[in-house]
Amino acid sequence: MPKVLNTHHFGSVDKLPKTAKYIGRPSEHGNPFARSDGTTRLQNVVKHRLDLYTRIKRNPSLIQKLQSDLGGYDLACWCTQPKRFVACHGHALLHVLSDGWKTRDPSGSVLSWIMADLKSIIAKAKRHAGTAIPADQWLEWTIPIYEAIVEVEYTIRILKKRQASHDTILEVLMTMVVSLEAIVQETNPTWLKYRWQHFTWYSHSVVWEYDTSMHEPQEPTTNRPVK
């Protein structure tokens, strides 16, 4: 199964194996959203995926071009790390090239595609929680994790109730999708706890922007684990 590689591990683009295609900047498939403008990696990965979905919606033949250019190859960028999952725009490219995408309704909206992604990744997150968490900590973790998942539905309801802009809704939901995709790839319990805490904090922060009657959520104090 094709995967995302880190070009650093091969020394240079020229040394990539023939089974890989380079998708970093300045290639045709590089992420046009760069961190140099003060945004985070996560924000730029989310922007790229939203842009990709929008371009596919406007021009469905883009899938055929991506399949012709990248289908069956590993995708090499600069993001991934050997010991932990790091979101990369390459994961979005692999996603739209996957067999699962072939069942996607081409007449659907970008929002419906994101909701399909969200439904799928929430189911995976639930299963992942049962296997990645040490047995002696499982009961301690179960309630917080399921509360975080319930928070997704509540966040969506608040955004609709407060009539958030369509673009805001798309960005929030895609951020949740990308964040949960990182969670289900995580095998280190310390990193897993860190990711879940920040996912919950993000959801609370979004709700707080539209419902200031609740207390302003505080970013988790858990130290970022060592890479």
N, C-alpha and C positions, 0 to 999 in steps of 0.2 A: 504494500500500500504506500503510495507517495507520501512524503513527509516534508516538513520545513527544516532546512539545514542552515548552519551558520557558516558563511564564507570564510570567516576568520580561521576556522578549524582546518582549512585547506591551504591557507597561506595567501591565496589570491584568487580572483575570478578565473584566471587562466588555468588554475590547477583543479578546478571543479571536475568531478567525474562526468563522464558522458551521459550518465543517467540523471543529471541535474541541470536545471535551467536557472540562470541568474535573474532574480527579480528585484534586486536592490536598485537604488538610484545610481546612475541616470538611465536605467533601462526603460523600455517601453512600459513594463509592468511594475515599475517602482512606485512606492507610495508617495504621491505628490504633497502629502501633508507632513511637514517636517517639524521636529522638536525645536528648531531654532527660533520659532516665533513665541516661545514661552509655554507651549502646551506640553502635556505629558505624552508618553508613549501610548498609554491607553486611549487618550482622547484622539490621537491621530489614527490609531487602528480603527476606532469607532467611525471617525470621519471617512476613512477610506472605504469601509464596508458599506456605509450608507451611500456613498458616492457610487460604489460598484453596483449595488442593488438598483439605484436610480438609473444608471446607464443601461443596465440589462432591461429594465422596464421600458425605457424609451426605445431601445434597440435590441430586441431579443436575439438577433443574429450574433451579438457579442459573445454569447456562450459558445457558438461554433468556432469563433476566432480564438477564444481562450483555449478551447479543446485542441485546436490545431497547433497553437503555440506551446501549450504547457501540459496538455493531457498525457498522463502516464509518467511524467517526470517528477523527481524531487525538486523542490523550489528552494533556492539558496538566497538568503538575505543576510542580515547582520545581527538579528535580534535574539534568536534562541540561545539558551544556555545549556551546558551539558548536564547540570544537576537539578535544574528546575525549569518548569514551563514558563515561557515568556511570550505573551501575545505578539503576533506579527501579522502584517497585512497578508502574508502568504497563507495564513490559515483561512482567510476569507476566500482567497482564490481556490484553494483546495476544496473548500466547502461547495462552491458553485460548480465545481467540476466533478463532484461526487455523485454516486448513483442516487443518493437521497434527493439531490436537487432535481433530478429528472422527473420526480413525481410532483414537483411544485407546479401549481396552477399558473401558467403564464399570463392568464387574464387577471390574476389577483393583484392587489396593490402592494406597494413596498411594505406598508404597515402589516398586511396579512402575512407576508413572508417573514417579517420579524417576529410576529406572534407565533408562527409555526416553529421558528427557531427557539423561541422562549419556552414554548410548551415542551419541546423535545429535550432541551438542556435541563429544565427543571426535573424531568423524570430521571435523567441521568444523574443529576446531583443527589437525588434521594437515594438512588442505588449506590452511588459512590460513598455516601455517608455511612452506609452499612458495611463497607469493606475497607475503607481507608483509615478509619478511626480505631485506635487500639481498643481491644475488648474492655479493658478496665476503665476506659474513659467514655465508652459509648453512651451510657445513660446520661452522663453529665452533658454531653454534646447534643443529644437528640432534640431536646426542647429548643435550644437556641437556633439550631439549624432549621427546624421546621417553622419556627417563628420568622426566620429570615425569608423563607420561601413564601409564607403567607403574606409577608410584607410586600412582595411583588404585586400581588393582586390589589392590596390596599393602595399602593402607590398609583397604580393604573386608575383606580376609581377616583382618587383625589385629582389627578391630572385632568380627567374628563370633567369632573364636577366643577373644577375651577377654570375650566375652558382654557387650558394651556394650549399654546400654539401647536400646530401639527408637527412642525420641525422639532420642537422641544420634546414632544411625546416620542418621536422616532429616535431622537438622540438618547433619551433616558432608557428606553427599552433596549436599544442596541448596546448601550453600556452594560446593562444587566446581562445580556446574552454573552458578551465578550468576557465579562467578569466571571460568570458561572462556568464558561468553557475553561477558563484558567483553573477554577476550583476542581473540576472533575478530572483534570490532568495531574493534580497535585498528589503526591504520595508521601511527602514529608509532613508529619502531624503538626509540627511547629508552624510551617508555612501555611498549612491548611487552616489552622486556627486564625492566623493573621489575615488570610484572604476572606474567611467568613465574617470576621469582625468588621473588616472594611467594606464588605458588601452590604452588611446591615447598616453601617454608618452612612453609606452613600444613599441607600433607600430612605432613611430617616431625614437626611439632608434635603432630598428632593421634596418630600412631603412638607417639611418645615417651611420651605420657600412659599408654599401655597396655603399653609395652615399654621400661622404664627402663634396660635393659641397653645400649641404644644411647646415643650421646652426645646431650646435649640440643642440639637445633638452635638455631642463632643466627640472629636476624632479619637479613636481608640488609642490608648497609651501604650499598648503592647509594642515593644521594640521590633523594628523590621528585622526578621531573621537574617543571619549571616548567609551570604550566597553559597 
